[in-house]
Amino acid sequence: MGLSVEDRAVLVSTKRLLARVREQTGLAYADDTWSPLSDITLDIIARQMGGLIVHEELGAHTQEIGVPGYFGPPAIVVNRLITPAFRRLALRHGLAHLAAGELDVGQENEVRFMSSILDYDTLEERRADLFALAD
């Protein structure tokens, strides 16, 4: 049973994103020897990519928010009230959006919300989930 065109596009895009993070930071994200990386190392990766990681209370139904850098560096805001396992996944998911340039100003990016249960099916969201799971 083969992969669909959409699934293949997500895999190829995720592999490119993983390679970009490794090349740009010199750190072994999603490496068999070093994974999973510590939150401190993920913070270093975010800073090397021009972003910040912030832990705040975001309410019961929000795990992470990617904030474009309109008034400073882009930020990944992770809900500190969720369990550590979900927090780690949310942090890596947000890091994928940062690494993909989806939080850069001037890249036709705008503040976007997952407004529908079906929004998880976009290439960007599927790639971010796969990127998060790779580590």
Summary of the structure (lengths in Angstrom):
residues: 135
radius of gyration: 14.4
end to end distance: 26.2
largest distance: 47.5
contacts: 379
relative contact order: 0.17
helix: 47%
strand: 10%
